[in-house]
Amino acid sequence: LNKDEQGNPLLTADEIKPTIKELVMAAPDNPSNAVEWAMAEMVNKPEILRKAMEEIDRVVGKERLVQESDIPKLNYVKAILREAFRLHPVAAFNLPHVALSDATVAGYHIPKGSQVLLSRYGLGRNPKVWADPLSFKPERHL
């Protein structure tokens, strides 16, 4: 746990507890939500679903189920999941951080001790970072 100059924790137990509780409560849904979003996106773009099925058939075959050892070879399927997480993040914000010193980010002054939150939703849909940010395009992760 980070501490200030006097040795006191930067976050109190009362500040940490709700974040931990939220993470624990949300954790069981996260993998299933990612798969649901990926499937929903592929229903709207059947050519992406077809490519994913072709990759699985080519890498795994039709005689068995996908195994963990297959995942490193399923690049297009991994790209689909990354794109689903980009458009539909598990959490709206990253965990809070505390500025350890004064900083300037994108022209904004961040004083030492400020809590900083990053919007995962905003980052994933930022047109300065992603071309056509609202479109589901797994190829951008290949």
Secondary structure, 3 states (H helix, E strand, C coil): CCECCCCCECCCHHHHHHHHHHHHHHHHHHHHHHHHHHHHHHHHCHHHHHHHHHHHHHHCCCCCCCCHHHHHHCHHHHHHHHHHHHHCCCCCECCCEECCCCEEECCEEECCCCEECCEHHHHHCCCCCCCCCCCCCHHHHC
